[in-house]
Amino acid sequence: MAGPIWIRWLLTAALLATAGFYIRRLATAGRQPAYPDRDRAADVAHIVMATGMAVMSSPIGGPLSPASWLTLFCVLTAAAAVRGHLDLAVASAAMAYMLAAGTHDAHHMSGPWVIHQPGLALPYVAWGLAGYFLAYAVWCATRLSCVPRVVMALGMSYMLVTAV
């Protein structure tokens, strides 16, 4: 991912805090009798999504190869779509798109660290997705309980724009 280092660190911290929010929510779910299983699955998906986004935005990358993350996001896209979580399905597909359409070679895809460089194939897809996530962030901002989703949507929009 491109962009100033301080923004990348700020985004990494915000996304890790978002993952922490969902981890805490998931950990306390057993004490809430009205907590449906569907929300638990969504919370796990949000944890994976926020962690993956933090790794992609981090200036130092992460310990899984891009191919591993690509596989994980393809599975997450399918699972979210089957469960009816449209926002998670689109977000997972966007992450898979960034990993698959990014500039890389075989060595980069099998290496131990995600280091994302600008230059996505099909940049109009990135611009369309960035617009979708910006609109989603505005829509979520009308509800206080959606602050973690706003962080993730704005982060995703920024990552897509800087990846083009």
Backbone as CSV, one residue per row, in Angstrom:
resi,resn,N_x,N_y,N_z,CA_x,CA_y,CA_z,C_x,C_y,C_z
1,MET,0.842,-1.175,0.000,0.000,0.000,0.000,0.883,1.232,0.000
2,ALA,0.501,2.217,-0.764,1.239,3.465,-0.843,0.679,4.453,0.180
3,GLY,1.295,5.596,0.224,0.821,6.637,1.129,1.864,6.954,2.178
4,PRO,1.702,8.086,2.846,2.659,8.471,3.889,2.701,7.428,5.019
5,ILE,3.891,7.223,5.540,4.100,6.224,6.593,3.221,6.508,7.807
6,TRP,3.093,7.777,8.185,2.315,8.078,9.397,0.844,7.716,9.201
7,ILE,0.306,7.896,8.000,-1.086,7.504,7.750,-1.204,5.988,7.799
8,ARG,-0.215,5.294,7.253,-0.243,3.833,7.268,-0.198,3.301,8.701
9,TRP,0.633,3.903,9.563,0.686,3.469,10.959,-0.621,3.798,11.684
10,LEU,-1.172,4.976,11.418,-2.437,5.375,12.032,-3.556,4.415,11.615
11,LEU,-3.612,4.090,10.331,-4.614,3.158,9.833,-4.410,1.767,10.422
12,THR,-3.167,1.336,10.529,-2.869,0.032,11.142,-3.364,-0.009,12.581
13,ALA,-3.077,1.035,13.346,-3.519,1.079,14.749,-5.048,1.089,14.842
14,ALA,-5.703,1.875,13.991,-7.175,1.945,14.020,-7.784,0.592,13.659
15,LEU,-7.206,-0.095,12.693,-7.741,-1.400,12.293,-7.476,-2.471,13.342
16,LEU,-6.329,-2.416,13.995,-6.069,-3.367,15.090,-7.007,-3.098,16.267
17,ALA,-7.299,-1.826,16.539,-8.267,-1.499,17.588,-9.658,-2.012,17.213
18,THR,-10.007,-1.921,15.940,-11.289,-2.440,15.467,-11.343,-3.957,15.637
19,ALA,-10.272,-4.638,15.277,-10.217,-6.091,15.491,-10.365,-6.406,16.978
20,GLY,-9.720,-5.618,17.827,-9.851,-5.805,19.272,-11.278,-5.615,19.758
21,PHE,-11.980,-4.651,19.194,-13.390,-4.432,19.534,-14.204,-5.691,19.251
22,TYR,-14.014,-6.263,18.069,-14.781,-7.462,17.705,-14.342,-8.690,18.505
23,ILE,-13.076,-8.759,18.862,-12.610,-9.862,19.719,-13.282,-9.768,21.087
24,ARG,-13.323,-8.551,21.659,-13.976,-8.367,22.953,-15.459,-8.690,22.859
25,ARG,-16.093,-8.235,21.805,-17.516,-8.502,21.625,-17.784,-10.000,21.502
26,LEU,-16.932,-10.691,20.777,-17.081,-12.132,20.608,-16.818,-12.866,21.925
27,ALA,-15.832,-12.392,22.669,-15.497,-13.032,23.946,-16.603,-12.885,24.978
28,THR,-17.364,-11.809,24.912,-18.454,-11.596,25.876,-19.801,-12.080,25.360
29,ALA,-19.832,-12.664,24.181,-21.096,-13.099,23.570,-21.797,-14.176,24.393
30,GLY,-21.039,-15.040,25.048,-21.636,-16.108,25.841,-22.433,-15.601,27.028
31,ARG,-22.138,-14.404,27.483,-22.849,-13.817,28.614,-24.091,-13.064,28.188
32,GLN,-24.326,-12.998,26.893,-25.491,-12.278,26.372,-26.444,-13.288,25.739
33,PRO,-27.525,-13.631,26.421,-28.425,-14.662,25.902,-29.090,-14.289,24.576
34,ALA,-29.197,-13.029,24.270,-29.856,-12.609,23.036,-28.889,-12.489,21.858
35,TYR,-27.659,-12.900,22.034,-26.639,-12.773,20.991,-26.790,-13.921,19.993
36,PRO,-27.288,-13.653,18.798,-27.536,-14.741,17.840,-26.248,-15.271,17.213
37,ASP,-26.276,-16.512,16.793,-25.106,-17.137,16.165,-24.665,-16.385,14.920
38,ARG,-25.605,-15.817,14.204,-25.248,-15.087,12.988,-24.302,-13.927,13.319
39,ASP,-24.510,-13.262,14.415,-23.624,-12.177,14.804,-22.238,-12.687,15.181
40,ARG,-22.155,-13.871,15.754,-20.843,-14.444,16.075,-20.041,-14.681,14.799
41,ALA,-20.691,-15.224,13.788,-20.008,-15.453,12.510,-19.561,-14.128,11.895
42,ALA,-20.401,-13.124,11.983,-20.039,-11.804,11.455,-18.879,-11.209,12.242
43,ASP,-18.873,-11.407,13.552,-17.770,-10.892,14.361,-16.450,-11.563,13.993
44,VAL,-16.465,-12.875,13.785,-15.247,-13.577,13.363,-14.791,-13.025,12.013
45,ALA,-15.721,-12.828,11.099,-15.379,-12.277,9.786,-14.802,-10.868,9.911
46,HIS,-15.367,-10.051,10.794,-14.838,-8.703,11.002,-13.433,-8.747,11.600
47,ILE,-13.178,-9.699,12.480,-11.827,-9.840,13.049,-10.826,-10.173,11.953
48,VAL,-11.164,-11.138,11.108,-10.280,-11.523,10.001,-10.076,-10.341,9.058
49,MET,-11.167,-9.661,8.727,-11.099,-8.530,7.801,-10.241,-7.401,8.374
50,ALA,-10.481,-7.013,9.611,-9.713,-5.916,10.218,-8.244,-6.283,10.353
51,THR,-7.954,-7.527,10.706,-6.562,-7.973,10.825,-5.879,-7.963,9.464
52,GLY,-6.560,-8.476,8.446,-5.989,-8.464,7.102,-5.740,-7.057,6.592
53,MET,-6.674,-6.159,6.863,-6.504,-4.772,6.445,-5.344,-4.117,7.198
54,ALA,-5.196,-4.450,8.475,-4.083,-3.904,9.252,-2.751,-4.372,8.680
55,VAL,-2.691,-5.635,8.300,-1.458,-6.176,7.717,-1.150,-5.487,6.391
56,MET,-2.180,-5.300,5.563,-1.948,-4.660,4.257,-1.572,-3.191,4.389
57,SER,-2.073,-2.517,5.399,-1.757,-1.100,5.561,-0.472,-0.874,6.353
58,SER,-0.030,-1.873,7.087,1.178,-1.750,7.897,2.417,-1.556,7.025
59,PRO,3.296,-0.649,7.415,4.527,-0.463,6.651,5.451,-1.685,6.673
60,ILE,5.270,-2.578,7.631,6.160,-3.746,7.700,5.521,-5.022,7.182
61,GLY,4.250,-4.990,6.821,3.589,-6.177,6.275,3.148,-7.133,7.364
62,GLY,3.050,-8.401,7.018,2.591,-9.397,7.973,3.188,-10.756,7.685
63,PRO,3.057,-11.697,8.603,3.751,-12.981,8.499,3.147,-13.988,7.518
64,LEU,1.960,-13.732,6.983,1.387,-14.651,5.999,1.673,-14.142,4.592
65,SER,1.834,-15.071,3.677,2.087,-14.687,2.294,0.819,-14.112,1.670
66,PRO,0.956,-13.301,0.625,-0.228,-12.793,-0.069,-1.122,-13.920,-0.589
67,ALA,-0.532,-15.019,-1.023,-1.333,-16.149,-1.505,-2.195,-16.723,-0.383
68,SER,-1.663,-16.759,0.829,-2.442,-17.244,1.979,-3.602,-16.314,2.278
69,TRP,-3.329,-15.011,2.274,-4.398,-14.040,2.512,-5.439,-14.107,1.404
70,LEU,-4.991,-14.282,0.157,-5.922,-14.374,-0.968,-6.869,-15.553,-0.786
71,THR,-6.330,-16.685,-0.398,-7.157,-17.863,-0.146,-8.144,-17.592,0.977
72,LEU,-7.667,-17.009,2.057,-8.522,-16.707,3.200,-9.665,-15.771,2.806
73,PHE,-9.371,-14.739,2.026,-10.420,-13.790,1.646,-11.390,-14.373,0.624
74,CYS,-10.935,-15.266,-0.215,-11.868,-15.948,-1.134,-12.849,-16.814,-0.345
75,VAL,-12.347,-17.545,0.641,-13.219,-18.362,1.490,-14.166,-17.466,2.281
76,LEU,-13.655,-16.377,2.822,-14.485,-15.453,3.596,-15.564,-14.810,2.718
77,THR,-15.242,-14.503,1.474,-16.233,-13.951,0.548,-17.386,-14.924,0.352
78,ALA,-17.045,-16.173,0.089,-18.081,-17.187,-0.128,-18.913,-17.400,1.130
79,ALA,-18.263,-17.495,2.284,-18.984,-17.728,3.539,-19.910,-16.559,3.867
80,ALA,-19.428,-15.334,3.672,-20.258,-14.160,3.959,-21.442,-14.085,3.003
81,ALA,-21.224,-14.414,1.750,-22.316,-14.393,0.776,-23.372,-15.432,1.120
82,VAL,-22.937,-16.632,1.499,-23.879,-17.699,1.861,-24.688,-17.303,3.086
83,ARG,-24.053,-16.648,4.043,-24.743,-16.259,5.281,-25.569,-14.982,5.119
84,GLY,-25.470,-14.335,3.957,-26.282,-13.146,3.704,-25.684,-11.851,4.216
85,HIS,-24.390,-11.824,4.489,-23.706,-10.610,4.945,-23.118,-9.905,3.724
86,LEU,-23.920,-9.104,3.043,-23.491,-8.461,1.805,-22.281,-7.566,2.008
87,ASP,-22.272,-6.760,3.082,-21.150,-5.849,3.303,-19.847,-6.607,3.503
88,LEU,-19.887,-7.708,4.238,-18.684,-8.514,4.438,-18.264,-9.233,3.166
89,ALA,-19.227,-9.673,2.376,-18.899,-10.343,1.113,-18.203,-9.367,0.156
90,VAL,-18.716,-8.153,0.058,-18.104,-7.152,-0.818,-16.723,-6.769,-0.298
91,ALA,-16.593,-6.592,1.019,-15.301,-6.220,1.600,-14.276,-7.333,1.395
92,SER,-14.669,-8.568,1.591,-13.750,-9.692,1.389,-13.349,-9.811,-0.070
93,ALA,-14.311,-9.615,-0.957,-14.015,-9.653,-2.389,-13.066,-8.511,-2.769
94,ALA,-13.230,-7.346,-2.151,-12.335,-6.220,-2.419,-10.917,-6.529,-1.964
95,MET,-10.788,-7.177,-0.814,-9.457,-7.569,-0.343,-8.839,-8.589,-1.291
96,ALA,-9.622,-9.559,-1.720,-9.124,-10.557,-2.671,-8.719,-9.876,-3.976
97,TYR,-9.515,-8.915,-4.429,-9.186,-8.168,-5.642,-7.850,-7.457,-5.493
98,MET,-7.647,-6.758,-4.361,-6.387,-6.040,-4.171,-5.193,-6.983,-4.184
99,LEU,-5.357,-8.151,-3.585,-4.258,-9.110,-3.561,-4.017,-9.732,-4.934
100,ALA,-5.085,-10.060,-5.649,-4.947,-10.722,-6.945,-4.557,-9.747,-8.057
101,ALA,-5.062,-8.521,-7.995,-4.835,-7.565,-9.079,-3.620,-6.679,-8.851
102,GLY,-2.965,-6.833,-7.717,-1.793,-6.020,-7.417,-0.586,-6.433,-8.228
103,THR,0.406,-5.553,-8.239,1.641,-5.856,-8.950,2.481,-6.783,-8.088
104,HIS,2.767,-7.947,-8.635,3.541,-8.934,-7.907,4.061,-9.984,-8.876
105,ASP,4.980,-10.777,-8.387,5.473,-11.906,-9.158,5.353,-13.151,-8.296
106,ALA,5.783,-14.277,-8.809,5.642,-15.540,-8.073,6.387,-15.487,-6.746
107,HIS,7.549,-14.878,-6.728,8.311,-14.782,-5.474,7.561,-13.938,-4.443
108,HIS,6.975,-12.842,-4.888,6.226,-11.968,-3.977,5.020,-12.687,-3.396
109,MET,4.314,-13.469,-4.207,3.112,-14.159,-3.729,3.432,-15.276,-2.751
110,SER,4.659,-15.820,-2.806,4.995,-16.924,-1.903,5.862,-16.481,-0.734
111,GLY,6.259,-15.234,-0.715,7.108,-14.736,0.368,6.361,-14.635,1.681
112,PRO,7.102,-14.511,2.786,6.460,-14.517,4.100,5.826,-13.198,4.514
113,TRP,5.982,-12.122,3.778,5.456,-10.830,4.204,4.633,-10.197,3.102
114,VAL,3.530,-9.561,3.476,2.717,-8.821,2.520,3.336,-7.445,2.353
115,ILE,3.807,-7.153,1.165,4.311,-5.821,0.845,3.576,-5.410,-0.419
116,HIS,2.623,-4.507,-0.267,1.746,-4.146,-1.371,2.279,-2.917,-2.083
117,GLN,2.326,-2.975,-3.396,2.790,-1.859,-4.201,1.632,-1.322,-5.024
118,PRO,1.650,-0.024,-5.348,0.574,0.518,-6.178,0.631,-0.037,-7.600
119,GLY,-0.514,-0.041,-8.261,-0.590,-0.493,-9.641,-1.539,-1.662,-9.817
120,LEU,-2.817,-1.471,-9.486,-3.793,-2.542,-9.613,-4.251,-2.701,-11.060
121,ALA,-4.474,-3.945,-11.462,-5.117,-4.205,-12.743,-6.584,-3.815,-12.613
122,LEU,-7.194,-3.419,-13.697,-8.600,-2.997,-13.705,-8.858,-1.909,-12.656
123,PRO,-8.194,-0.756,-12.779,-8.328,0.288,-11.754,-9.746,0.816,-11.575
124,TYR,-10.605,0.683,-12.611,-11.976,1.168,-12.451,-12.743,0.345,-11.415
125,VAL,-12.361,-0.911,-11.268,-12.966,-1.739,-10.215,-12.589,-1.158,-8.851
126,ALA,-11.334,-0.786,-8.693,-10.874,-0.193,-7.426,-11.609,1.109,-7.142
127,TRP,-11.777,1.958,-8.156,-12.472,3.224,-7.949,-13.930,2.992,-7.588
128,GLY,-14.570,2.034,-8.241,-15.966,1.712,-7.923,-16.116,1.193,-6.507
129,LEU,-15.212,0.299,-6.120,-15.251,-0.237,-4.750,-14.951,0.849,-3.721
130,ALA,-14.004,1.727,-4.026,-13.683,2.826,-3.100,-14.911,3.717,-2.895
131,GLY,-15.638,3.996,-3.980,-16.870,4.787,-3.861,-17.920,4.068,-3.031
132,TYR,-18.043,2.760,-3.245,-19.007,1.968,-2.470,-18.684,2.055,-0.977
133,PHE,-17.417,1.870,-0.613,-17.055,1.885,0.801,-17.166,3.275,1.412
134,LEU,-16.925,4.297,0.627,-17.120,5.655,1.126,-18.603,5.898,1.411
135,ALA,-19.469,5.484,0.492,-20.918,5.620,0.714,-21.366,4.770,1.901
136,TYR,-20.807,3.576,2.036,-21.147,2.706,3.159,-20.721,3.351,4.484
137,ALA,-19.555,3.990,4.504,-19.086,4.670,5.723,-20.026,5.805,6.100
138,VAL,-20.474,6.564,5.115,-21.413,7.667,5.377,-22.726,7.109,5.915
139,TRP,-23.220,6.037,5.313,-24.467,5.418,5.773,-24.310,4.885,7.195
140,CYS,-23.181,4.230,7.493,-22.957,3.679,8.838,-22.748,4.783,9.869
141,ALA,-22.220,5.905,9.462,-21.927,6.992,10.405,-23.179,7.561,11.047
142,THR,-24.339,7.259,10.507,-25.574,7.759,11.100,-25.949,7.010,12.370
143,ARG,-25.255,5.887,12.637,-25.530,5.097,13.854,-24.249,4.977,14.669
144,LEU,-24.308,5.340,15.934,-23.134,5.328,16.802,-22.565,3.929,16.965
145,SER,-23.396,2.902,16.930,-22.920,1.540,17.142,-22.093,1.020,15.969
146,CYS,-22.037,1.755,14.890,-21.320,1.308,13.686,-19.940,1.927,13.535
147,VAL,-19.389,2.528,14.569,-18.082,3.177,14.465,-17.009,2.210,13.941
148,PRO,-16.922,0.953,14.423,-15.914,0.046,13.862,-16.107,-0.200,12.362
149,ARG,-17.339,-0.260,11.909,-17.588,-0.454,10.470,-17.197,0.779,9.673
150,VAL,-17.378,1.961,10.245,-16.962,3.195,9.584,-15.444,3.195,9.417
151,VAL,-14.729,2.809,10.469,-13.268,2.737,10.407,-12.835,1.777,9.300
152,MET,-13.456,0.604,9.259,-13.081,-0.383,8.252,-13.441,0.102,6.843
153,ALA,-14.594,0.719,6.669,-15.008,1.187,5.342,-14.106,2.312,4.848
154,LEU,-13.785,3.266,5.721,-12.884,4.346,5.319,-11.486,3.811,5.042
155,GLY,-11.042,2.874,5.863,-9.740,2.247,5.628,-9.700,1.518,4.301
156,MET,-10.752,0.794,3.997,-10.809,0.054,2.732,-10.798,1.023,1.553
157,SER,-11.568,2.093,1.643,-11.611,3.082,0.573,-10.230,3.690,0.353
158,TYR,-9.561,4.045,1.433,-8.213,4.625,1.338,-7.238,3.622,0.724
159,MET,-7.303,2.367,1.159,-6.394,1.351,0.635,-6.601,1.142,-0.863
160,LEU,-7.845,1.137,-1.302,-8.125,0.956,-2.727,-7.612,2.134,-3.555
161,VAL,-7.832,3.347,-3.064,-7.386,4.530,-3.811,-5.867,4.569,-3.895
162,THR,-5.182,4.276,-2.793,-3.720,4.329,-2.821,-3.107,3.157,-3.573
163,ALA,-3.861,2.085,-3.752,-3.336,0.924,-4.486,-3.393,1.123,-5.998
164,VAL,-4.221,2.059,-6.444,-4.331,2.309,-7.887,-3.112,3.056,-8.307
